[in-house]
Amino acid sequence: MDEGLRVVSELNQRVLKALKDSLDDLGDDEIDWRPLPESNSINVIVRHLRIEAQWHLDSLRQGDAMLSAVTPDLQKDIDAVPLYCRRNLEQLEEIYAAFLDVLRATTLAGLQQRTAAAYGDEAWSPVSAHFLGYHQALHVAMHCGQIRTIRNLYRKTRGERARFFPENPTYPA
C-alpha cells in the first residue's frame, strides 16, 4: 500500500474509533434526547452517518457520483433507513470497514480517479485530488464532536459531570 494511502486509512480508522468511543455506554434515554426541540438527536446523527457512509463506499468502490441533490428515488432510499440507532451504528461500522478495505486496495491514482468521478460536478467544486479518501473522516469527526456535546449536555441537565471533559491544563477548571 502506498504510504499516503496508509496515512489516510489510519486517519479513517482513528475517526471511526473516536466515534465508537463517543457512543460507548450510550443509554437508551440518551439516544433521542435533544437539548432543544429543533436540535439533532444522537439517533438522527447516527442514521445520517450510516446513510452517507454508504454513499462514500459506493463512490470509492464503483465510481458513483457523490449525491448532492435529492431526487424522489433517492428520497425513497433515504426514507427506507429506519431511525434505529443501534442497528444503524452496526451498519455504519460494517460499511466503514468495507470502505477501508477498498481504500487499502486502491492506489493514489485510483483514488484520484474516484474522487474526480464522485465530486466532478460543479456542486462539489473545487475539491482536492484525493478528497474521497478523507472526506468521510472529516464528516464523521465533525459529528463525533456534536455527539460528545449532546452527551455532555444530557449529563449536565441531570446534575452529572460531563462525560467528555478534557483533562488538559489549557482548559480552565
N, C-alpha and C positions, 0 to 999 in steps of 0.2 A: 504494500500500500504506500502511496505517495505520502511524504511527511506532512504536507499541507492537509491532506485528507485525514490523516491520523489526528491532527490537531482539531479539525472540525468535528470529527467523530467523537473525540474526547469531550469537546465542548457540549455537544448534544447529549452525551451520556451524563455529564455532570448536571446539566439543567434538568434532565428527567429525574435524576436522583434528588435534586433540590425540591422538585415538585412533590415527589413521593414523600419526602421528609416533611414537607409543609402540610401534607394531608394525613400524616401519621396520627393515630388515635383520634381521628375525626369522629365526634359524637353525632348520633342521629339528629339531635336537636340543633346542631350547628349547620347541617347540610343546606337547609333552606332559609336560615336566618339572614336577615338583611338589616344593615344599620338604618336604612331609610327605605320606604316602600319602592322608590324608583331605582334602588341600587341592585347590583347583581348579587346573587347568592353564589355560594361555592358550587352548588348543583348546576346552576346555569353556566358558570365558568368552565367547569369540567366537561360539560356537554359541548360547549363551544370549542374547547381544545381538541376533543375527540373528533369532531366533525372536520376541523381544519387540519388535523394530523393526517386524515385520510387524503385530503387534497394534496398535501405535501408529498405523501407517499406516491400517489398517482402521478404527480408531476415528475418525481425523480425516477420512478420505475418505468413509466410509459411515455413520458414527454407530454403529458396533458397540460393544457394551459391552466395557470392558477386562476381560480374563479374570482372575478371582480364584479360581475353583475348577476343578480338573482333572476333567473328565468322561472316560469311556472314549474317546469320539470325539476329544476334544482331545488325550488322551494318544497316540492313533494319529498325529495330525498332528505332535505334538512328536517322536515316535519316528521319523517319516519324514525328519527333518532329520539328515543324517549328521554324524558327528564328523570334519569335513574343514575344517580351519582356513582355508586359503587361499580355498577356494570360498565358505565362509560369510562371510568378510570381503568378498569381491567382492559377494555378495548383500546383505550389510548396507549397503555403500556405495550400491548401487542402490536399495534400499528407503528408505534415509535420504534420498537425493536426491529420490525421489518424495514422501516426507513433506514435505520442504522446499518442493517445487513446490506441493503442496496448501496448505501453511501460508501461502505467499506469496499465494495466490489467494483466501484466505478473508478474512473481516472479524472484528473483535473480537467482534461479536455472534454470528457463526457459530462462532467458536472457543468462546465461552461455551456455546452450544447443544451442540456436540460434546463438550465437557468434561462437561456435565451428563449426556449420554447415555452417555458412556464410564464415568464414575465414579459414576453415580447410585445404585447400590445401597449398602446400609449397610456392606458390607465395605470400601469405599473412603472412607467419610465421616469427617470432612469434608475437602473439597479446595477449593482456591481456584478462582475462576470461570474462569480460563484455564489451569489446570494441564496440560491435554493439550498445550499449546504448548511447555512446557518440562520436563515430566516425563521424557521420553526423554533430554534433555540432562543432567539430574541423574543419571539412571541410568547413562548411558554414562561420565560424568565419574567416578563412583564406581569403576566397573570399570576405567577407564583408570589410576587410581591403583593398583589391585590388580595390573594387568598390569605397570606400571612396577616395583612392588615385587618381583614374581616375577622379572622380568628382572634386577633388581639382585641379588637373592639368588642367582640362577643364576650370574651372573658372579663374585660373591664366593666361592661354593663352589668355584670354579675358580682362585682366587687373582688374579682380574682386578679392575680398578677398576669400581665401579658405573657403569652406563651413564647413569642418571638421578640425578645428584648435583648439587644446586643450587650454582651459583656465587653465593653470597649471604652477606654478612657476618653475617646473623642466625643462620646455622648454624655451629656450631663445626667447626673443621678437624680 
